[in-house]
Amino acid sequence: MLYVTTRNHLDSFTACPVLKENRAPDGGLFVPLHVPKLSQQDCARLAEMSFGQCAAEMLNLFFSTRLTGWDVDFAVGRYPVRLEALAHKIYLAEYKRFVEQTVVYDRDTHLLIGIMRDITNEENDRVKKENISRQTVEVADRVVEKQMRIVQEIASLLGETAAETKIALTKLKESIKNE
């Protein structure tokens, strides 16, 4: 099926850009070039179907897909499946990719479906942030250590000067007493 925009009926688009974009390039809305016609029998048949089956039939008319009622029910969360996200990430060395693995279990057909989501960018960002944090802590440690050394040197110098001053003043005091 082809689509045009509400502002331009000359340029047509396939379903792919229509589904990807919120608005047409000209700012208009996408509308079907030809709206499928439904007979009374078609409408009666649709009325007897479940929500998922009816939605799938209508989507198939507009997007040339082969969706089933199960596909729609699954997408809207009506199908009795249990999602379990595994707690670990996997590194696929041959692809140089980090992935997060999720397993979907279909109780009716006893199928386990594995879904791997590419999280390489997120993982690289996390590692960069960890490295920056580690480097920042190391720099802070070095600065504190250097400052402590300087404080100790100043204290040592002050202590030596104070001791020398005390000795000099004590000698001066004794010499004055002796006169």
Secondary structure by P-SEA (a helix, b strand, c coil): cbbbccccccccccaaaaaacccccccbbbbbcccccccaaaaaaaaaccaaaaaaaaaaacccccccaaaaaaaacccbbbbbbbcbbbbcccccbbbbbbbbbbcccbbbbbbbbbaaaaaaaaaaaaaaaaaaaaaaaaaaaaaaaaaaaaaaaaaaaaaaaaaaaaaaaaaaaac
